[in-house]
């Protein structure tokens, strides 16, 4: 897979970034992460129990699926998601799903609504991720980042929401009606570069106000579809 991102030109927009762990908003950002995530987990608990029940009724397979994402400084982070398909636990995960997987009816709904990723809020509470930051990514695709972009983007905690969440409305269209290798190629060549652009733009502009704005618009966006 080829590398993607602005730094292919040999220039970087992020060389003067203040290390995020020393950034003035870090402590307040962590407080918001913990408070909002715990509140969300509490409010979503009844529906989460319903989801677990439906998954159990649909299949005797485990209701949670273990996966990995890349965290700060390239650290591998174990994550759990609601099970959306029947697949080999050791199968490689891509944007096209796991090889040989069979998406269940409940699983299709969970993917379409984003409910499948609710358990990632636990990783936010643990400090693996933030609510807002460069989008959490699969290890397979972090390898496509240009070297300097990878260093910049992974210098902060990845987030569940970012600028791409509220501005990159063409993502689903770019991947529509594609599957397998075609879907993966479109993701790497058309979607990932745009995501990295948004990630770098976020790092240039990062502030507590921007985080709150992204969080609010991301949570309310489904109401305006």
C-alpha positions as CSV (number, residue, x, y, z in Angstrom):
1,X,0.0,0.0,0.0
2,X,1.3,3.4,-0.9
3,X,1.8,6.2,1.6
4,X,-0.6,9.1,1.7
5,X,-0.8,12.6,3.1
6,X,0.4,16.2,2.5
7,X,4.0,15.4,3.5
8,X,4.6,13.8,0.1
9,X,5.8,17.2,-0.9
10,X,8.6,17.0,1.7
11,X,7.1,19.9,3.7
12,X,5.3,19.7,7.1
13,X,2.8,22.0,8.6
14,X,3.3,20.6,12.1
15,X,7.0,21.1,13.0
16,X,6.3,23.8,15.5
17,X,3.6,21.9,17.4
18,X,3.7,22.1,21.2
19,X,3.9,18.5,22.5
20,X,0.4,17.6,23.4
21,X,1.2,16.3,26.9
22,X,2.5,19.8,27.7
23,X,-0.4,21.7,26.0
24,X,-2.3,24.0,28.3
25,X,-5.7,22.3,27.6
26,X,-4.5,18.8,28.4
27,X,-5.8,18.6,31.9
28,X,-9.2,20.1,31.1
29,X,-9.5,17.9,28.0
30,X,-8.9,14.8,30.2
31,X,-11.6,16.0,32.6
32,X,-14.1,16.3,29.8
33,X,-13.1,12.9,28.4
34,X,-13.8,11.2,31.7
35,X,-16.9,13.1,32.6
36,X,-18.6,12.9,29.3
37,X,-17.7,9.2,28.7
38,X,-18.9,8.1,32.1
39,X,-22.2,10.0,31.7
40,X,-22.6,8.5,28.2
41,X,-21.9,5.0,29.4
42,X,-24.5,5.4,32.2
43,X,-27.2,6.8,29.9
44,X,-26.5,4.2,27.3
45,X,-26.4,1.3,29.7
46,X,-30.1,0.2,29.3
47,X,-29.9,0.2,25.5
48,X,-26.5,-1.5,25.6
49,X,-28.0,-4.3,27.7
50,X,-30.8,-4.6,25.1
51,X,-28.2,-4.9,22.3
52,X,-26.3,-7.6,24.2
53,X,-29.6,-9.5,24.6
54,X,-30.4,-9.2,20.9
55,X,-26.9,-10.4,19.9
56,X,-27.2,-13.4,22.3
57,X,-30.5,-14.3,20.8
58,X,-29.2,-14.0,17.3
59,X,-26.2,-16.2,17.7
60,X,-24.4,-18.1,20.5
61,X,-21.1,-16.5,19.4
62,X,-19.5,-14.0,21.9
63,X,-21.4,-10.7,22.0
64,X,-18.3,-8.6,22.1
65,X,-15.4,-8.7,19.5
66,X,-11.8,-7.9,20.4
67,X,-9.8,-5.8,18.0
68,X,-6.8,-3.5,18.1
69,X,-6.3,0.2,17.2
70,X,-3.2,2.3,17.2
71,X,-2.9,4.7,20.1
72,X,-0.6,7.5,21.1
73,X,3.1,7.1,20.0
74,X,2.1,4.0,18.0
75,X,1.1,1.9,21.0
76,X,-1.2,-1.0,20.2
77,X,-4.5,-0.7,22.1
78,X,-6.9,-3.5,22.7
79,X,-10.5,-2.5,22.1
80,X,-13.9,-4.2,22.3
81,X,-16.9,-3.6,20.1
82,X,-20.3,-5.2,19.9
83,X,-20.2,-8.2,17.6
84,X,-21.6,-7.4,14.2
85,X,-20.6,-10.4,12.2
86,X,-19.6,-14.1,12.5
87,X,-15.9,-14.4,11.5
88,X,-12.7,-16.0,12.5
89,X,-11.3,-14.2,15.5
90,X,-7.8,-14.2,14.0
91,X,-8.9,-12.8,10.6
92,X,-7.2,-9.6,9.6
93,X,-9.5,-6.6,10.0
94,X,-9.8,-4.0,7.2
95,X,-12.3,-1.3,6.2
96,X,-13.9,-4.0,4.2
97,X,-14.4,-6.1,7.3
98,X,-12.8,-9.4,8.2
99,X,-12.1,-12.0,5.6
100,X,-14.9,-14.5,5.3
101,X,-17.2,-12.7,7.7
102,X,-20.9,-13.0,7.7
103,X,-22.7,-9.8,8.8
104,X,-25.7,-10.5,11.0
105,X,-29.0,-8.6,10.8
106,X,-28.5,-7.0,14.2
107,X,-24.9,-6.4,13.3
108,X,-25.8,-4.5,10.1
109,X,-27.9,-2.2,12.2
110,X,-25.2,-1.6,14.8
111,X,-22.7,-0.8,12.0
112,X,-25.0,1.6,10.2
113,X,-25.9,3.5,13.4
114,X,-22.4,3.4,15.0
115,X,-23.7,1.6,18.1
116,X,-21.1,-1.1,17.5
117,X,-18.4,1.3,18.7
118,X,-20.1,2.3,21.9
119,X,-17.7,0.2,24.0
120,X,-14.8,2.4,22.8
121,X,-16.0,4.9,25.5
122,X,-14.4,2.5,28.0
123,X,-11.0,3.1,26.3
124,X,-11.6,6.9,26.6
125,X,-12.2,6.5,30.4
126,X,-9.0,4.4,30.6
127,X,-7.0,7.1,28.9
128,X,-6.2,5.1,25.7
129,X,-8.2,7.5,23.5
130,X,-9.8,10.9,23.7
131,X,-13.2,11.9,22.7
132,X,-11.8,14.4,20.1
133,X,-8.5,13.9,18.2
134,X,-7.2,12.5,15.0
135,X,-9.5,9.6,14.1
136,X,-8.7,6.2,15.7
137,X,-7.3,4.0,13.0
138,X,-6.6,0.3,12.3
139,X,-2.9,-0.7,12.4
140,X,-3.0,-1.8,8.8
141,X,-3.6,1.8,7.6
142,X,-1.3,3.6,10.0
143,X,1.5,2.0,7.9
144,X,0.3,4.0,5.0
145,X,1.0,7.3,6.8
146,X,4.0,9.3,5.5
147,X,6.7,9.2,8.2
148,X,6.5,12.8,9.3
149,X,2.7,12.8,9.3
150,X,2.7,9.6,11.3
151,X,4.9,11.1,14.0
152,X,2.7,14.2,14.2
153,X,-0.6,12.5,14.3
154,X,0.5,9.8,16.7
155,X,2.0,12.3,19.1
156,X,-1.5,12.9,20.5
157,X,-4.3,10.5,21.7
158,X,-6.5,9.4,18.8
159,X,-10.1,10.4,19.1
160,X,-13.6,9.0,18.5
161,X,-14.5,12.2,16.8
162,X,-12.6,14.7,14.7
163,X,-13.0,17.4,12.0
164,X,-13.6,14.7,9.4
165,X,-16.6,13.6,11.4
166,X,-18.4,16.8,10.9
167,X,-16.9,18.0,7.6
168,X,-16.0,14.9,5.5
169,X,-19.5,14.1,4.2
170,X,-18.2,12.5,1.0
171,X,-16.6,9.6,2.7
172,X,-19.6,7.3,2.5
173,X,-20.1,8.3,-1.1
174,X,-16.5,7.5,-2.1
175,X,-16.8,4.0,-0.6
176,X,-20.4,3.3,-1.7
177,X,-21.1,0.1,-3.7
178,X,-17.5,-1.1,-3.3
179,X,-16.3,-4.2,-1.6
180,X,-13.1,-6.2,-1.0
181,X,-9.9,-4.9,-2.7
182,X,-11.8,-2.1,-4.5
183,X,-13.1,-0.8,-1.2
184,X,-9.7,-0.9,0.4
185,X,-8.0,0.8,-2.5
186,X,-10.5,3.6,-2.5
187,X,-10.1,4.0,1.3
188,X,-6.3,4.2,1.0
189,X,-6.2,6.5,-2.0
190,X,-9.2,8.7,-1.6
191,X,-10.4,8.7,2.0
192,X,-7.2,8.3,4.1
193,X,-5.5,11.4,2.6
194,X,-8.5,13.5,3.4
195,X,-8.6,12.2,6.9
196,X,-5.0,13.0,7.4
197,X,-5.5,16.6,6.1
198,X,-8.3,17.1,8.6
199,X,-6.1,15.6,11.4
200,X,-3.2,18.0,10.6
201,X,-5.7,20.9,10.4
202,X,-7.0,19.9,13.9
203,X,-3.5,19.8,15.3
204,X,-2.8,23.3,14.0
205,X,-5.9,24.8,15.5
206,X,-6.4,22.7,18.6
207,X,-8.1,24.3,21.5
208,X,-10.7,23.5,24.1
209,X,-13.3,25.4,22.2
210,X,-12.6,23.5,19.0
211,X,-12.9,20.2,20.9
212,X,-16.2,21.2,22.4
213,X,-17.5,22.3,19.0
214,X,-16.5,19.1,17.3
215,X,-18.0,17.0,20.1
216,X,-21.3,18.9,20.0
217,X,-21.6,18.8,16.2
218,X,-20.6,15.1,16.1
219,X,-23.2,14.1,18.7
220,X,-26.0,16.1,17.1
221,X,-25.2,15.4,13.5
222,X,-27.4,12.4,13.2
223,X,-30.4,14.6,14.2
224,X,-30.0,16.7,11.0
225,X,-29.7,13.8,8.5
